[in-house]
């Protein structure tokens, strides 16, 4: 019996050990390890949202309405549109305190301001037929049209850039108040006269503030009336200018005439290889001119300025550094700084040229026997080329022909002709000329 109980006890112990090993194998021995958590389901990839289309940024205070194309009437709802500019031009909305780079085109509303800097300009459209050209170093503030006036009436305040520079150290709110106060005493009204311009032509008005803080207003095309801040009204005929000062609007006077470019020909081509071409730009003197402003650009709209010079002569040499087309124009200024209209635009082109110039030796012929101790060398080449005969310069005519008398020595003479074109390319020619001396030449002629 005891053996039976012992046997059963052994069997129970073995059964317990076997069950514990099973649980250990399954990593969950009862009372020692918590039951395993079920594995989370695999995440379902989320759909990528479509990218948002962001609207392009606009100038502070500017409406998001697409601007009117350049040269078109003022955008709907605005008083004017900035349609063109050269170099540095800033703009300030009436609701803003800071100046920002002007955009082209750009709608302008009441009390918006446009400022030009040194050698810069801006063109503002006030309707389908009226253009205002703002010269360098000027400040224009757009004002509402008087009640009952038509679209042909322009109202604005004209301030000098020097006035604004004097406010640079003041806080922005104080600057804004000072500008508005000054604008109220500098407001002018410009109205084009009906029937004064040619069919299809716009009325073009040019304004410029002068160093003494006065302002000039000129009628470049069409005629107009100007009302100053003190109510005085004057009539400006085409090509006339007046000055607006603290005393009022002064008596109009004629603008300097427009210069007439005549050299080089429009579209002239200059070649270059090692040496950059030097182009002499020339124009005829204009009436009432004291000096001239010449502007050269690499684009027809004069946005990329290559040269901008003030001269007192009627020509200026320009060294062209790169191949391409260059555009130039010139305007006259009188003794008081009033500037007339620009001349018509002309262009010159610089092309890379590595082709030697053409050289033709017209006389004497090859292996020439000279009867006298001198001979005339004649030839033809390009018009702008330089010619040397045995080191002596020979003049080249407008048709490219040249000639040079040359003294011979007795015996065989080697004559070398060198031609260099405007691009620096060269060409050479030679002649062997025999001179037998005076006695032998006489004998050969007489047959003795």
ZAMARGU-4260 file (C-alpha; in steps of 0.2 Angstrom, whole numbers, plus 5000, padded with zeros to 4 digits):
<rodrens>
0) 5000/5000/5000 | 5014/5011/5005 | 5022/5007/4988 | 5006/5012/4979 | 5005/5029/4988
5) 5023/5032/4984 | 5021/5028/4966 | 5006/5039/4964 | 5016/5054/4973 | 5030/5051/4960
10) 5018/5051/4946 | 5010/5068/4952 | 5027/5076/4954 | 5031/5071/4936 | 5014/5077/4929
15) 5017/5094/4938 | 5035/5096/4931 | 5028/5092/4913 | 5015/5105/4914 | 5027/5119/4920
20) 5039/5115/4906 | 5024/5117/4894 | 5020/5134/4901 | 5038/5140/4901 | 5040/5135/4883
25) 5024/5145/4879 | 5032/5160/4889 | 5017/5161/4901 | 5020/5152/4917 | 5004/5155/4928
30) 5007/5168/4941 | 5024/5173/4934 | 5021/5182/4917 | 5006/5192/4911 | 4997/5185/4896
35) 5003/5191/4880 | 4994/5206/4872 | 4987/5203/4854 | 4997/5211/4840 | 4990/5228/4834
40) 4984/5227/4816 | 4995/5234/4802 | 4992/5253/4799 | 4983/5258/4783 | 4993/5271/4774
45) 4984/5288/4773 | 4981/5296/4757 | 4993/5311/4753 | 4982/5327/4752 | 4983/5337/4736
50) 4995/5352/4737 | 4987/5368/4740 | 4989/5382/4727 | 4996/5397/4735 | 4992/5414/4728
55) 5007/5425/4722 | 5012/5438/4735 | 5006/5456/4732 | 5013/5473/4738 | 5006/5478/4755
60) 4989/5487/4753 | 4988/5482/4734 | 4972/5473/4729 | 4973/5456/4722 | 4964/5460/4706
65) 4976/5456/4691 | 4984/5473/4685 | 4980/5481/4669 | 4992/5477/4655 | 5006/5490/4652
70) 5001/5505/4642 | 4982/5502/4645 | 4971/5514/4654 | 4971/5515/4673 | 4965/5499/4681
75) 4946/5499/4686 | 4943/5506/4703 | 4960/5515/4703 | 4965/5533/4699 | 4981/5529/4689
80) 4993/5515/4684 | 5011/5514/4684 | 5015/5507/4667 | 5034/5509/4665 | 5049/5513/4674
85) 5068/5514/4673 | 5081/5509/4686 | 5076/5512/4705 | 5058/5517/4708 | 5049/5515/4725
90) 5031/5515/4729 | 5021/5518/4745 | 5003/5514/4748 | 4992/5527/4758 | 4989/5514/4771
95) 5007/5509/4773 | 5022/5517/4782 | 5036/5510/4772 | 5042/5511/4754 | 5043/5496/4743
100) 5050/5492/4726 | 5037/5497/4713 | 5030/5484/4702 | 5025/5486/4683 | 5011/5488/4680
105) 5004/5493/4697 | 4987/5502/4701 | 4988/5518/4710 | 4975/5525/4722 | 4972/5541/4732
110) 4987/5546/4742 | 4998/5532/4735 | 5015/5539/4731 | 5029/5535/4718 | 5047/5540/4721
115) 5061/5540/4708 | 5079/5541/4712 | 5095/5547/4703 | 5095/5543/4684 | 5078/5534/4686
120) 5061/5538/4679 | 5043/5532/4680 | 5028/5533/4668 | 5010/5534/4675 | 4994/5532/4665
125) 4979/5542/4670 | 4967/5536/4657 | 4967/5530/4639 | 4975/5546/4633 | 4986/5554/4647
130) 5003/5549/4652 | 5013/5557/4666 | 5032/5555/4665 | 5041/5557/4682 | 5059/5562/4680
135) 5073/5557/4692 | 5074/5562/4710 | 5055/5566/4711 | 5041/5562/4722 | 5023/5561/4716
140) 5007/5558/4727 | 4991/5554/4718 | 4976/5565/4723 | 4958/5562/4719 | 4951/5572/4704
145) 4940/5587/4708 | 4922/5584/4708 | 4914/5585/4691 | 4930/5583/4681 | 4933/5571/4667
150) 4945/5557/4665 | 4957/5570/4656 | 4961/5579/4672 | 4976/5574/4683 | 4977/5579/4701
155) 4993/5576/4711 | 5006/5583/4723 | 5024/5586/4718 | 5038/5585/4731 | 5056/5584/4730
160) 5067/5569/4735 | 5077/5580/4745 | 5062/5584/4756 | 5060/5566/4759 | 5078/5563/4763
165) 5077/5577/4777 | 5064/5566/4785 | 5075/5550/4785 | 5079/5551/4804 | 5061/5553/4809
170) 5049/5539/4814 | 5038/5532/4800 | 5022/5539/4807 | 5030/5556/4808 | 5036/5555/4791
175) 5019/5551/4784 | 5011/5566/4793 | 5025/5577/4786 | 5022/5571/4768 | 5003/5573/4769
180) 5005/5591/4776 | 5018/5596/4763 | 5007/5588/4749 | 4992/5599/4753 | 5002/5614/4749
185) 5010/5607/4733 | 4995/5600/4724 | 4993/5604/4706 | 4979/5600/4693 | 4983/5596/4675
190) 4970/5596/4662 | 4973/5592/4643 | 4965/5604/4631 | 4953/5595/4619 | 4958/5595/4601
195) 4976/5600/4605 | 4984/5583/4601 | 4986/5574/4584 | 4974/5560/4581 | 4980/5544/4589
200) 4992/5553/4600 | 4992/5553/4619 | 4995/5569/4630 | 5012/5567/4638 | 5017/5577/4653
205) 5034/5577/4661 | 5037/5582/4679 | 5053/5585/4689 | 5057/5592/4706 | 5072/5603/4706
210) 5085/5605/4720 | 5077/5621/4726 | 5061/5611/4730 | 5052/5619/4715 | 5044/5608/4702
215) 5044/5609/4683 | 5029/5603/4672 | 5032/5601/4653 | 5020/5597/4639 | 5029/5585/4628
220) 5014/5582/4617 | 4998/5590/4617 | 4993/5606/4626 | 4986/5608/4643 | 4982/5619/4658
225) 4990/5619/4675 | 4982/5625/4691 | 4994/5628/4705 | 4991/5627/4724 | 4987/5645/4725
230) 4974/5644/4711 | 4983/5652/4697 | 4980/5644/4680 | 4992/5644/4665 | 4991/5636/4648
235) 5006/5626/4642 | 5007/5623/4623 | 5016/5608/4616 | 5035/5608/4620 | 5033/5622/4633
240) 5038/5621/4652 | 5033/5630/4668 | 5040/5631/4685 | 5029/5629/4701 | 5036/5638/4716
245) 5030/5644/4733 | 5025/5660/4724 | 5014/5650/4712 | 5015/5645/4693 | 5028/5655/4683
250) 5027/5661/4665 | 5029/5646/4653 | 5044/5645/4642 | 5050/5634/4627 | 5058/5618/4631
255) 5075/5613/4623 | 5072/5605/4606 | 5075/5587/4603 | 5093/5582/4597 | 5095/5573/4580
260) 5106/5558/4580 | 5116/5556/4564 | 5131/5544/4567 | 5132/5530/4567 | 5118/5524/4555
265) 5104/5516/4564 | 5108/5497/4565 | 5126/5499/4561 | 5137/5484/4564 | 5154/5484/4572
270) 5165/5469/4573 | 5178/5465/4586 | 5190/5451/4590 | 5204/5455/4602 | 5199/5474/4603
275) 5183/5480/4609 | 5175/5493/4597 | 5175/5511/4601 | 5159/5519/4594 | 5158/5538/4593
280) 5139/5543/4595 | 5135/5559/4587 | 5120/5571/4586 | 5116/5588/4580 | 5115/5602/4592
285) 5098/5607/4598 | 5090/5624/4601 | 5091/5631/4618 | 5103/5617/4624 | 5116/5620/4637
290) 5120/5601/4640 | 5115/5584/4635 | 5111/5568/4643 | 5115/5552/4634 | 5108/5535/4639
295) 5114/5518/4631 | 5105/5502/4636 | 5106/5484/4631 | 5087/5483/4629 | 5075/5494/4619
300) 5065/5498/4635 | 5080/5505/4643 | 5079/5494/4659 | 5097/5488/4658 | 5107/5504/4657
305) 5125/5502/4650 | 5130/5521/4651 | 5121/5536/4657 | 5132/5552/4654 | 5129/5571/4655
310) 5140/5580/4642 | 5142/5598/4635 | 5147/5592/4618 | 5137/5584/4604 | 5146/5567/4604
315) 5152/5554/4616 | 5164/5539/4613 | 5157/5523/4620 | 5168/5507/4622 | 5157/5492/4619
320) 5163/5477/4629 | 5152/5462/4624 | 5143/5457/4608 | 5125/5461/4606 | 5114/5476/4601
325) 5115/5492/4610 | 5101/5506/4610 | 5104/5524/4613 | 5095/5541/4614 | 5099/5558/4620
330) 5090/5573/4627 | 5095/5592/4629 | 5094/5602/4645 | 5094/5621/4646 | 5104/5632/4658
335) 5090/5630/4671 | 5090/5612/4670 | 5074/5610/4660 | 5075/5594/4650 | 5067/5592/4633
340) 5061/5577/4625 | 5072/5562/4620 | 5078/5560/4603 | 5072/5545/4592 | 5080/5528/4598
345) 5095/5522/4588 | 5104/5505/4589 | 5121/5499/4585 | 5127/5480/4585 | 5143/5473/4590
350) 5147/5456/4582 | 5162/5444/4585 | 5172/5445/4569 | 5188/5434/4566 | 5188/5436/4547
355) 5203/5445/4539 | 5198/5461/4529 | 5198/5461/4510 | 5213/5468/4502 | 5215/5471/4483
360) 5230/5478/4476 | 5225/5488/4461 | 5242/5494/4455 | 5256/5491/4451 | 5255/5474/4444
365) 5265/5459/4450 | 5284/5460/4445 | 5282/5478/4440 | 5298/5486/4432 | 5297/5505/4437
370) 5303/5517/4424 | 5305/5531/4437 | 5311/5531/4455 | 5294/5532/4462 | 5278/5523/4461
375) 5260/5525/4467 | 5253/5510/4477 | 5234/5509/4475 | 5222/5497/4482 | 5205/5494/4490
380) 5199/5487/4507 | 5185/5489/4520 | 5180/5507/4523 | 5185/5508/4542 | 5201/5498/4540
385) 5219/5505/4543 | 5232/5503/4530 | 5251/5504/4530 | 5263/5503/4515 | 5280/5499/4521
390) 5276/5506/4538 | 5269/5522/4531 | 5250/5526/4534 | 5239/5527/4519 | 5222/5537/4520
395) 5207/5526/4516 | 5192/5534/4507 | 5174/5532/4511 | 5173/5518/4497 | 5188/5509/4505
400) 5201/5514/4492 | 5218/5520/4496 | 5234/5526/4488 | 5252/5531/4493 | 5267/5537/4483
405) 5282/5527/4487 | 5301/5531/4483 | 5311/5517/4475 | 5329/5512/4477 | 5339/5505/4463
410) 5336/5486/4461 | 5322/5475/4468 | 5310/5484/4480 | 5299/5473/4492 | 5283/5483/4495
415) 5272/5476/4510 | 5254/5482/4513 | 5246/5479/4530 | 5228/5481/4532 | 5219/5480/4550
420) 5200/5481/4551 | 5190/5488/4566 | 5189/5471/4574 | 5208/5469/4575 | 5209/5457/4561
425) 5224/5459/4548 | 5228/5455/4530 | 5244/5457/4521 | 5249/5459/4503 | 5266/5462/4494
430) 5273/5468/4477 | 5291/5466/4470 | 5295/5481/4460 | 5311/5483/4451 | 5320/5499/4447
435) 5335/5498/4436 | 5341/5516/4439 | 5339/5532/4428 | 5353/5528/4415 | 5347/5510/4413
440) 5329/5515/4413 | 5332/5528/4399 | 5342/5515/4389 | 5328/5503/4390 | 5316/5516/4384
445) 5326/5522/4370 | 5332/5505/4364 | 5351/5510/4365
</rodrens>
